[in-house]
Amino acid sequence: MEVGFYGRPAGAYPATHPIAHHHKIQPIMKKFNINDCVKVKLTSQGKAVLQQQLAERVQRWNCENRCPYQSRPKDANGYIKFQMWELMHIFGNDFYNGCQIPFETTVLIEDKDLEDDGSWKAKIAR
């Protein structure tokens, strides 16, 4: 017997019910280039990691007053913008099971930076 939505037998819902075919819908996948920007809200742990990274860069490059990445302006809602690869580079070692997360788990991505994958289409299997 084919199992449908919520473990009920397939066809348990009338065909007109909104979730009658829900289990047969494939998701729409989106492409995202890691060179594009995302926004995150840093936690106190994330702020400390970012300051440490900045101090290391200043020392390594000997560029105290002219070092790139010296300041990261926050937007009106407290989010800071990073390129995705840079976010992974800066905070990658600080993510593990049970860690003090360096930024809140909601990451903002602009619609313009997402494009349809093309290999997945939202369609009901018939």
N, C-alpha and C positions, 0 to 999 in steps of 0.2 A: 504494500500500500504506500502510495506517495504521501509524504508528510508535507503539509502546507504551513501557513503562518501560525505562530505560537504553538507548534507541535500538533495542531489539529489535522485531521485527514484533509488532503487536497480536495477542494470543492466544498468544504464545510461552510464557507461564506457564499451568499448568492453572488452571481457574476456582476451585479450592479454595486456591490459593496466596495467602498474605496480601497480596502486592503485585500480584496479577493485575489489579485494578481501580484501583490507587493513582493512576495518572495521570488518572483521571476524577473524582477527589474534589475538590470545591470547598472552599476554606478557610472556616472560620468567622471572620468579621470581628467585631471588638469595638469598641464606642464608648467613648471616653474623653474626659471634659470637662477642658479645660486649667486649670480652676479647682480641680481635685482635686490631691491631693499625690502626689509621687513622692519616692523616697529615692535619693541618690547618695553615692559616696565621693569626696571632693575629692582631687585630686593637689596637689603643692606649687604648681603653676601656678594651680590653681583657688583655693587658699587665698589666694594673692597677689592675684588678681583680686577676690575677695570682700572682702578688707581694703581694697583701693583703692576699691571701690564704697562701702564703709561710710564711709571717710574723706571721700569726695565728698559723700555724703548729710549727714554731720554738718556739713560746711562750708556746704552749700547751705541746710540747714534751721536752722542755728545751734542745734543740740540735742545738745551733747556728752554730757550725762548722762541725757538722756531720749529719745534717738533710737530709733525702732523699728528692729528688725532688728539690734540691737547684738550679740547673741550667738546663735549657732546651735548648740544642744546636739546632740552626737552620740549615737546609740544605742549599745548594747553592742557592735555589730559595726562601728562607725565610720561609719555612714551618717548623712547630714544630710537633713532634710525640707525641701522647697520645694514651693510650688504650681508646676505645670508652666509656666504663663505666666511666672512669676517666674524660673524656671531659664533659660528661653529669653531673657528680657530681660537677665539678669545675664551670661550666658556666650555669648550668640549671636554677638557679634563675635569671640569667641575660637575659633570652630570654622571651620576651613577645611582643605583638603587639605594634609597635612604639618604641621599645627599641633601644639603641645604641648597635649594635651587637658587641660581643666580638671577633669574628673572621669572616673573609670573608666567604661568603656563599658556596664557592666551597670547598668540603671536598675530599681529595684524599684517595682512598682505593686501596690497591694492589690486583691484580687479584687473587693471590694465596689465599687470605682471603675470596673469594667469591666462593660459590659452588652452583650448580643447585639445586633448591628446589625439583624437581622431580614431584611435583603435577601440575605444569604448563608446558606445552610444546608449542613451537611455531609451530603451525600447522594451516592450513586453514580449517575452518569448511566447510564441504561439504554437 
